[in-house]
Amino acid sequence: MRPLLAPLLAALLAVAAGAWQGWPPALGDAAAVLAFAGALAAVATTMLGFILAALAVVASVAHTPLMQRMRQTGHYGDLLHTMFYAGAAFLAIDVGAFALLFGAAAGHGVMLLMLGLHAAALVLLVDTGRKFRLVLVNL
């Protein structure tokens, strides 16, 4: 599977569904924007930390026979790409959340962008978890 195909499709579907349903509403109240941005930042930072911890685990078992076979078949690179893309997606959510915390307008377009980023990041997280489970089961 191409590591970016499913997340991009999920993001596009989430944005299309959100735009079609008129969700999410623009946050006009400053307190609501701060609460929303704080929750976004907390979740994205936590997930980014988990992705980085998983990368550390993969790096620590890099010299096992399983990882050598994975390198030969291309699965190791696929795992790393998926993990890096997931980390980048959560980092992008963090940047957006911090922009909201520091005064960026929480308009409808920004909210749809954050919705799309979340959909893509969650699909990447599930794919990373699936691949990581396969690695750990086969060690």
C-alpha positions in Angstrom: 0.0 0.0 0.0 1.2 3.5 -0.7 1.5 5.1 2.7 -0.2 8.3 1.7 -3.1 7.1 -0.4 -5.5 6.1 2.4 -4.7 9.1 4.6 -5.2 11.5 1.7 -8.5 9.9 0.8 -9.6 10.0 4.4 -8.7 13.7 4.6 -10.6 14.5 1.4 -13.6 12.5 2.5 -13.6 14.2 5.9 -13.3 17.7 4.4 -16.0 17.0 1.8 -18.4 15.5 4.4 -17.7 18.5 6.7 -18.3 21.0 4.0 -21.4 19.2 2.8 -22.9 19.0 6.3 -21.9 22.5 7.3 -19.6 21.2 10.0 -17.6 22.4 11.8 -18.9 25.8 12.7 -16.5 28.7 13.0 -15.6 29.4 16.6 -16.4 33.0 17.4 -15.9 33.0 21.1 -12.2 33.4 22.2 -12.7 31.0 25.1 -14.0 28.3 22.8 -11.1 28.8 20.4 -8.6 28.5 23.2 -10.3 25.4 24.6 -10.5 23.8 21.2 -6.8 24.6 20.4 -5.6 23.4 23.7 -7.4 20.0 23.2 -5.9 19.8 19.7 -2.4 20.5 20.9 -2.7 18.0 23.8 -3.8 15.2 21.6 -1.5 15.8 18.7 1.5 16.3 21.0 0.7 13.0 22.8 0.4 11.1 19.6 3.6 12.6 18.2 5.3 11.4 21.4 4.0 7.9 20.8 5.2 7.9 17.2 8.7 9.0 18.3 8.8 6.3 21.0 7.8 3.7 18.4 10.6 5.0 16.1 13.0 4.6 19.1 11.9 1.0 19.5 12.3 0.2 15.8 15.8 1.8 15.9 16.7 -0.4 18.9 15.8 -3.6 17.1 17.3 -2.5 13.8 20.0 -5.2 13.8 17.7 -8.2 14.3 17.3 -10.8 11.6 13.7 -9.7 11.1 14.7 -6.1 10.4 17.3 -7.3 7.9 14.7 -9.4 6.1 12.3 -6.3 6.2 15.1 -4.2 4.6 15.6 -6.7 1.9 11.8 -6.9 1.1 11.2 -3.1 1.4 8.9 -3.4 4.4 11.3 -1.6 6.7 11.2 1.5 4.5 7.5 1.3 4.3 7.2 1.1 8.1 9.5 4.1 8.5 7.7 6.2 5.9 4.4 5.5 7.5 5.7 6.5 10.9 7.4 9.7 9.6 4.2 10.7 7.7 2.1 10.1 10.9 4.6 12.2 12.9 4.5 14.9 10.3 0.6 14.9 10.3 0.5 15.2 14.1 3.2 18.0 14.0 1.1 19.9 11.4 -1.9 19.6 13.8 0.3 20.9 16.6 1.4 23.9 14.5 -2.2 24.6 13.6 -3.3 24.3 17.2 -0.5 26.6 18.4 -1.5 29.1 15.7 -5.0 29.1 17.1 -3.7 29.5 20.6 -1.7 32.6 19.5 -4.5 34.3 17.8 -5.2 32.9 14.3 -8.8 33.2 13.3 -10.8 29.9 13.7 -12.8 30.3 10.6 -14.7 27.6 8.7 -11.7 26.9 6.4 -9.3 26.5 9.2 -11.7 24.1 11.0 -12.1 22.0 7.9 -8.3 21.9 7.4 -7.9 20.7 11.0 -10.6 18.1 10.4 -8.8 16.8 7.3 -5.5 16.7 9.1 -7.0 14.7 11.9 -8.6 12.2 9.6 -5.3 11.7 7.8 -3.3 11.5 11.0 -5.7 8.9 12.5 -5.5 6.7 9.4 -1.7 6.9 9.5 -1.7 6.1 13.2 -3.9 3.0 12.7 -1.6 1.9 9.8 1.5 2.5 11.9 0.0 0.5 14.8 -0.9 -2.4 12.5 2.6 -2.5 11.0 4.3 -2.1 14.4 2.3 -4.9 15.8 3.4 -7.2 13.0 7.0 -6.3 13.8 6.7 -7.0 17.4 4.8 -10.3 16.9 7.5 -11.5 14.6 10.6 -10.5 16.7 
